[in-house]
Amino acid sequence: MSGSGEDALAVATQQQPDLVVLDLRLPRMDGFEVATRLRRAFTMPIIMLTARVEESDRIRGLEIGADDYITKPFSPRELVARVRAVLRRTNSARPPGDVLRIGDLTLDLPRMTVAVGGTPVDLTATEFQLLRSLASRPGRIFTRTQLLDAIRGKDGEPFDRAIDAHVKNIRRKIEADPRHPRYVLTVYGVGYKCAEP
């Protein structure tokens, strides 16, 4: 649909679609503001479209909660492929029960236990929370700030580079070769993601 940011927000709120493709250049209320408001109320995935190529814009969109980001110009086939990929990731992120599986990595959420190939792995509570956040949305890119928010309590660590230290420790414990990880992947310049099943 075309129209203003307010129109987009109203339609998305009323119809609650499975996925929102959101142009950042909207009159009166830009796409960043629309995405922020949608994220406060809904969990539907958001793909942002923009002509802006600056890294700061991509990071801002991901920090707001966008699931993917496409720069113009793009082909209709690319958009369809991205929509399918995001929906696949979103659907796989809703596992039956309380167990998350990525390959032979298993997280038992109620027991707060982790195993690789059936072998138990001893993670700290913070490491478990961080890995759970990533594994709950396989393929989705999380910024360090988002991950810090996911693990931070009242006495949380005040700087986002703490995430790098936690990821290093997690990889040391769950990866066969921490220098070439299979589960927790680095997205350079942005943050981290969990491999897709």
Protein Blocks (a to p, Z undefined) as FASTA:
>chain_A
ZZdfklmmmmmmmnopabdcddfbdghiafklmmmmmmmmmccdcddddfbfbfklmmmm
mmnopabdcdddddfklmmmmmmmmmmmmmmmmcghjbdcehjaccdfklopaceehiac
dddfklmmmmmmmmmmghiacdfklmmmmmpcfklcfbfklmmmmmmmmmmmmpmblmlc
fklccdehilccdddZZ
